[in-house]
Amino acid sequence: MNSDFLVTLLQFIGALVALIIIHELGHFFASKLFKVEVEEFGIGFPPRIATLFEAGGTKFTLNAIPLGGFVRPKGENDPTVPGGLAAASPWVRLVVLSAGPIANLLVGVLLYAFVIQRVGMPDQTKVRIIDVPENSPAAEANLMSGDLILKVNDTIIDGTDAMQRAIDANLGKPVTLLIQRGEETMEVSLTPRLDPPEGQGPIGIVMGNPTRPVSVIQSLPAGVVAVYYHVVALIELPVQMIQGNVSPEQGRLVGIKGMFDIYQEVTQDEPTPGTPAGIDVPLFFAQITISLGLLNLFPFPALDGGRILFTLPEIIIRRRVPPEYENWINLIGFGILLMLLIYVNLQDFISPAPIP
């Protein structure tokens, strides 16, 4: 095992544990806010190695299995225990159970905001050339990656749609493009093809938008939007798989090894030209923390979402699911989740998922 691999592994484990601890801190602070007593805040999973300290009636412990953490509220499953979670009102239980996933989503917002602030926001009012394939009209006209397209003939280009319309209106006809290259503007002439090769457009460029700098304050709402679209994409993933738009291999769950394999690729890939080195790392962990938060909100027994589901009858119709039924269902759900976790992690070794 070389030192680079070991450093990468430790970085990955450290960041993953941090995301899990942040999840548990969400539960912890929500419990404290609503006067639900917390008996233990554990870093790692038992068996316990040591009690680090005790504060506010809570033991903070270090445990032997590093990939995780937990919060153990008082009376978690017994509504007869005063000051416990199960004895709290359904609204309090709903908030406490939701706080962990929400904490993960908020970290996702911060990570996306950090990336956006470093990279900038796409300026959708401008068109930049991303790539110029060989032997295309654009290549023959000496267009280059990074050029900004300002006009096509007399048409001002204020976005990729305007560019597409201007080119489509002149297929087979010579056109003049006004471009900006650095501080210099120039005109070039070319003829959009009527029948371009597969995978190319009439003039053979890959279009994009340049970026504009944003402040830290501006980056936060952009981070919220990025998390929203990421959540929507994850929710739509099963539908995309059913429709055949995403293969089962691409859409499958991965375990610890699968995530680490992707992380290795992320750390080894060359950065996209014009972007800061290492920017893909916070993007990767933004995706992990959002997935962690959304997965925990899934309404399956033993997950936060499954336990939230049990609070809804009490909120809506004022009738509580008998705690003994809830406990048994959560216990069965935990067993199923454990088996699924073992299966997914074994699959990472037996049949590794393709890395995008």
PLY file of the C-alpha trace (Angstrom):
ply
format ascii 1.0
element vertex 356
property float x
property float y
property float z
element edge 355
property int vertex1
property int vertex2
end_header
0.00 0.00 0.00
1.68 3.21 -1.17
1.52 6.47 0.77
-0.63 8.29 -1.83
-3.30 5.60 -1.63
-3.25 5.70 2.17
-3.60 9.50 2.24
-6.51 9.33 -0.22
-8.17 6.60 1.83
-7.82 8.53 5.08
-9.14 11.71 3.45
-12.17 9.82 2.15
-12.93 8.11 5.47
-12.44 11.35 7.39
-14.80 13.30 5.12
-17.42 10.53 5.12
-17.35 10.25 8.91
-17.66 14.05 9.13
-20.81 13.98 6.98
-22.31 11.24 9.15
-21.45 13.15 12.34
-23.07 16.29 10.87
-26.20 14.21 10.27
-26.19 13.11 13.91
-25.50 16.66 15.10
-28.72 17.66 13.37
-30.62 15.17 15.50
-28.65 16.18 18.59
-29.23 19.93 18.40
-32.91 19.49 17.51
-33.31 17.22 20.54
-31.65 19.78 22.79
-33.74 22.60 21.32
-36.99 20.81 22.19
-35.84 19.55 25.62
-35.53 15.90 24.57
-32.80 14.38 26.71
-29.90 12.74 24.87
-28.11 9.96 26.72
-25.23 9.42 24.29
-23.62 10.99 21.25
-21.38 8.35 19.68
-18.57 8.83 17.19
-18.32 5.50 15.38
-20.39 2.43 16.16
-20.07 0.24 19.29
-18.30 -1.42 20.96
-17.30 1.63 22.96
-13.61 2.47 23.27
-13.88 5.41 25.65
-16.14 8.09 27.05
-14.56 11.33 25.89
-16.50 13.63 28.20
-19.98 14.26 29.57
-21.93 17.51 29.15
-25.56 18.43 29.69
-26.43 14.90 30.69
-25.01 13.47 27.43
-22.05 11.10 27.20
-19.82 11.77 24.19
-18.19 8.49 23.29
-15.57 7.11 20.90
-16.46 3.73 19.42
-14.59 0.99 17.61
-16.24 0.94 14.16
-15.25 4.24 12.54
-17.70 4.52 9.62
-20.62 6.12 11.39
-22.06 7.75 14.44
-25.26 7.81 16.44
-27.44 9.79 18.82
-29.25 7.86 21.55
-32.13 9.93 22.93
-33.63 9.01 26.25
-36.74 6.84 25.88
-36.28 6.57 22.13
-38.86 3.78 21.78
-40.75 4.00 25.08
-43.42 6.72 25.41
-43.69 6.11 29.17
-40.22 7.60 29.82
-40.53 11.30 30.79
-38.28 13.63 28.83
-37.68 10.98 26.17
-38.14 11.15 22.43
-41.07 8.75 22.25
-42.88 10.75 24.96
-42.53 14.02 23.02
-45.33 15.46 20.88
-45.54 14.19 17.29
-44.43 17.58 15.97
-41.29 17.48 18.13
-40.54 13.93 17.00
-41.05 15.02 13.38
-38.57 17.89 13.76
-35.96 15.79 15.60
-36.16 12.97 13.06
-36.01 15.38 10.10
-33.10 17.41 11.47
-30.40 14.88 10.52
-31.28 14.69 6.80
-31.86 18.46 6.72
-28.36 18.99 8.15
-26.94 16.91 5.29
-28.87 18.91 2.70
-27.66 22.18 4.24
-24.06 20.96 3.97
-24.81 20.21 0.32
-25.95 23.81 -0.13
-22.74 25.11 1.45
-20.52 22.86 -0.66
-22.29 23.81 -3.89
-22.14 27.48 -2.88
-18.39 27.13 -2.26
-17.89 25.60 -5.72
-20.07 28.22 -7.42
-18.23 31.04 -5.65
-14.87 29.62 -6.80
-15.88 28.77 -10.36
-18.50 31.44 -11.04
-22.04 31.34 -12.40
-22.77 30.58 -16.07
-23.54 33.80 -17.95
-26.41 32.59 -20.11
-26.47 35.82 -22.13
-23.16 34.90 -23.81
-21.95 31.99 -25.91
-18.46 30.56 -25.58
-16.91 27.88 -27.77
-15.99 24.86 -25.64
-14.54 22.61 -28.35
-13.83 22.70 -32.09
-13.71 19.28 -33.81
-11.18 18.79 -36.58
-12.26 19.23 -40.22
-15.39 21.14 -39.22
-16.37 24.52 -40.73
-15.43 26.12 -37.41
-11.97 24.52 -37.49
-11.43 25.60 -41.10
-12.37 29.17 -40.07
-9.76 28.96 -37.27
-12.28 29.30 -34.46
-10.81 28.29 -31.10
-11.94 27.00 -27.75
-12.63 30.01 -25.53
-13.83 32.32 -28.29
-16.99 34.31 -27.52
-19.52 34.59 -30.36
-21.00 38.09 -30.42
-22.90 38.15 -33.74
-23.96 35.92 -36.63
-24.28 38.28 -39.61
-26.30 41.14 -38.08
-27.95 39.03 -35.37
-26.74 39.74 -31.83
-26.08 36.48 -29.99
-27.49 36.70 -26.46
-27.58 33.00 -25.61
-27.22 29.50 -27.02
-30.83 29.48 -28.32
-30.17 32.64 -30.33
-27.00 31.06 -31.71
-28.85 27.90 -32.71
-31.62 29.85 -34.45
-29.16 32.08 -36.33
-27.18 29.11 -37.64
-30.28 27.04 -38.55
-31.63 29.99 -40.55
-28.50 30.01 -42.71
-27.79 26.34 -43.47
-25.76 26.02 -46.66
-25.19 29.80 -46.85
-21.99 31.70 -45.99
-22.26 33.59 -42.71
-20.01 36.05 -40.90
-19.34 35.58 -37.19
-18.13 38.40 -34.98
-16.07 36.84 -32.21
-14.08 38.01 -29.22
-10.76 36.33 -28.45
-9.23 37.74 -25.32
-9.31 41.52 -25.72
-9.50 41.35 -29.51
-12.62 41.19 -31.73
-12.54 39.81 -35.27
-14.78 38.53 -38.02
-14.63 35.05 -39.55
-16.63 33.52 -42.38
-17.89 29.97 -42.71
-20.76 27.98 -44.20
-23.04 25.91 -41.89
-23.42 22.37 -43.22
-26.78 21.03 -44.36
-25.85 17.47 -43.37
-23.26 17.47 -40.58
-21.69 14.23 -39.29
-23.42 12.42 -36.45
-22.68 14.05 -33.12
-21.85 17.46 -34.62
-23.86 20.56 -35.43
-23.87 22.56 -38.68
-20.67 24.49 -37.88
-19.16 21.80 -35.63
-18.69 23.58 -32.32
-19.55 22.59 -28.78
-21.25 25.63 -27.22
-21.37 26.71 -23.61
-21.57 29.78 -21.44
-18.69 31.72 -19.91
-18.80 32.21 -16.17
-19.17 35.43 -14.23
-17.86 35.97 -10.70
-20.34 35.88 -7.82
-20.08 36.95 -4.19
-20.41 34.60 -1.24
-23.93 35.95 -0.58
-24.96 35.40 -4.21
-23.57 31.87 -4.17
-25.90 30.69 -1.35
-29.22 30.86 -3.26
-27.41 29.31 -6.23
-26.35 26.49 -3.91
-29.99 25.98 -2.87
-31.02 25.74 -6.53
-28.20 23.26 -7.26
-29.29 21.03 -4.35
-32.92 21.23 -5.52
-32.01 20.01 -9.00
-29.78 17.29 -7.56
-32.62 16.04 -5.32
-35.04 16.06 -8.26
-32.55 14.07 -10.36
-32.18 11.45 -7.59
-35.95 11.14 -7.17
-36.38 10.76 -10.95
-33.57 8.19 -11.23
-35.81 5.07 -10.86
-38.12 6.43 -13.58
-35.11 7.12 -15.82
-33.94 3.55 -15.27
-37.39 2.11 -16.10
-37.54 4.21 -19.28
-34.09 2.99 -20.30
-32.46 6.42 -20.17
-30.12 5.22 -17.40
-28.75 1.69 -17.35
-29.17 -0.48 -14.23
-25.38 -0.48 -13.84
-25.19 3.31 -13.90
-28.11 3.75 -11.51
-27.31 1.05 -8.97
-26.45 1.68 -5.35
-22.81 1.55 -4.32
-21.27 0.94 -0.92
-18.17 2.23 0.82
-15.74 0.71 -1.70
-17.79 1.95 -4.67
-17.79 5.48 -3.30
-14.05 5.29 -2.64
-13.38 4.06 -6.19
-15.23 7.12 -7.54
-13.39 9.39 -5.10
-10.05 8.05 -6.35
-11.04 8.89 -9.92
-12.13 12.37 -8.83
-8.81 13.08 -7.14
-6.80 11.75 -10.09
-8.72 13.41 -12.94
-7.29 16.50 -14.57
-9.41 19.58 -13.78
-11.59 21.06 -16.52
-9.65 23.87 -18.26
-10.36 27.19 -16.58
-11.53 25.69 -13.27
-9.55 25.62 -10.01
-7.64 22.44 -9.23
-9.38 20.11 -6.80
-12.82 21.66 -7.29
-14.32 18.26 -8.10
-13.68 17.05 -4.54
-16.25 19.33 -2.81
-18.65 18.54 -5.69
-18.23 14.83 -4.98
-18.93 15.23 -1.27
-21.87 17.53 -2.03
-23.38 14.63 -3.98
-22.62 12.21 -1.14
-24.17 14.37 1.60
-27.29 15.06 -0.51
-27.67 11.35 -1.23
-27.20 10.57 2.47
-29.86 13.08 3.48
-32.36 11.97 0.84
-31.79 8.28 1.53
-32.51 8.81 5.22
-35.78 10.57 4.33
-36.94 7.52 2.34
-40.09 6.20 4.11
-38.73 2.78 4.99
-38.82 1.34 8.53
-35.74 2.09 10.68
-34.71 5.02 8.47
-35.54 8.57 9.60
-38.17 8.73 6.86
-39.81 5.53 8.07
-39.97 6.83 11.62
-41.34 10.15 10.38
-44.07 8.17 8.63
-45.20 6.80 11.99
-45.72 10.32 13.35
-48.13 11.30 10.56
-51.26 9.43 11.77
-50.88 11.12 15.15
-50.55 14.54 13.48
-53.36 14.02 10.96
-55.98 11.91 12.77
-54.78 12.26 16.39
-54.24 8.51 16.73
-50.84 7.04 17.48
-49.55 3.79 16.04
-49.05 1.49 19.06
-45.37 1.78 20.05
-44.94 -1.99 20.21
-46.03 -2.30 16.56
-43.78 0.56 15.53
-40.79 -0.98 17.34
-41.32 -4.39 15.73
-41.70 -2.90 12.25
-38.57 -0.80 12.70
-36.67 -3.85 13.95
-37.68 -5.86 10.87
-36.83 -2.89 8.64
-33.41 -2.62 10.27
-32.75 -6.29 9.54
-33.70 -5.81 5.88
-31.53 -2.69 5.63
-28.60 -4.54 7.17
-28.91 -7.34 4.61
-29.19 -4.78 1.78
-26.12 -2.97 3.10
-24.11 -6.20 3.16
-25.30 -7.08 -0.37
-24.47 -3.66 -1.83
-20.99 -3.62 -0.26
-20.25 -7.17 -1.44
-21.33 -6.22 -4.97
-18.69 -3.47 -4.92
-16.06 -6.23 -4.76
-17.76 -8.92 -6.87
-19.04 -6.69 -9.68
-17.78 -3.09 -9.34
-20.08 -0.43 -10.76
-18.81 1.45 -13.83
-17.24 4.77 -12.93
-18.64 7.65 -14.99
0 1
1 2
2 3
3 4
4 5
5 6
6 7
7 8
8 9
9 10
10 11
11 12
12 13
13 14
14 15
15 16
16 17
17 18
18 19
19 20
20 21
21 22
22 23
23 24
24 25
25 26
26 27
27 28
28 29
29 30
30 31
31 32
32 33
33 34
34 35
35 36
36 37
37 38
38 39
39 40
40 41
41 42
42 43
43 44
44 45
45 46
46 47
47 48
48 49
49 50
50 51
51 52
52 53
53 54
54 55
55 56
56 57
57 58
58 59
59 60
60 61
61 62
62 63
63 64
64 65
65 66
66 67
67 68
68 69
69 70
70 71
71 72
72 73
73 74
74 75
75 76
76 77
77 78
78 79
79 80
80 81
81 82
82 83
83 84
84 85
85 86
86 87
87 88
88 89
89 90
90 91
91 92
92 93
93 94
94 95
95 96
96 97
97 98
98 99
99 100
100 101
101 102
102 103
103 104
104 105
105 106
106 107
107 108
108 109
109 110
110 111
111 112
112 113
113 114
114 115
115 116
116 117
117 118
118 119
119 120
120 121
121 122
122 123
123 124
124 125
125 126
126 127
127 128
128 129
129 130
130 131
131 132
132 133
133 134
134 135
135 136
136 137
137 138
138 139
139 140
140 141
141 142
142 143
143 144
144 145
145 146
146 147
147 148
148 149
149 150
150 151
151 152
152 153
153 154
154 155
155 156
156 157
157 158
158 159
159 160
160 161
161 162
162 163
163 164
164 165
165 166
166 167
167 168
168 169
169 170
170 171
171 172
172 173
173 174
174 175
175 176
176 177
177 178
178 179
179 180
180 181
181 182
182 183
183 184
184 185
185 186
186 187
187 188
188 189
189 190
190 191
191 192
192 193
193 194
194 195
195 196
196 197
197 198
198 199
199 200
200 201
201 202
202 203
203 204
204 205
205 206
206 207
207 208
208 209
209 210
210 211
211 212
212 213
213 214
214 215
215 216
216 217
217 218
218 219
219 220
220 221
221 222
222 223
223 224
224 225
225 226
226 227
227 228
228 229
229 230
230 231
231 232
232 233
233 234
234 235
235 236
236 237
237 238
238 239
239 240
240 241
241 242
242 243
243 244
244 245
245 246
246 247
247 248
248 249
249 250
250 251
251 252
252 253
253 254
254 255
255 256
256 257
257 258
258 259
259 260
260 261
261 262
262 263
263 264
264 265
265 266
266 267
267 268
268 269
269 270
270 271
271 272
272 273
273 274
274 275
275 276
276 277
277 278
278 279
279 280
280 281
281 282
282 283
283 284
284 285
285 286
286 287
287 288
288 289
289 290
290 291
291 292
292 293
293 294
294 295
295 296
296 297
297 298
298 299
299 300
300 301
301 302
302 303
303 304
304 305
305 306
306 307
307 308
308 309
309 310
310 311
311 312
312 313
313 314
314 315
315 316
316 317
317 318
318 319
319 320
320 321
321 322
322 323
323 324
324 325
325 326
326 327
327 328
328 329
329 330
330 331
331 332
332 333
333 334
334 335
335 336
336 337
337 338
338 339
339 340
340 341
341 342
342 343
343 344
344 345
345 346
346 347
347 348
348 349
349 350
350 351
351 352
352 353
353 354
354 355
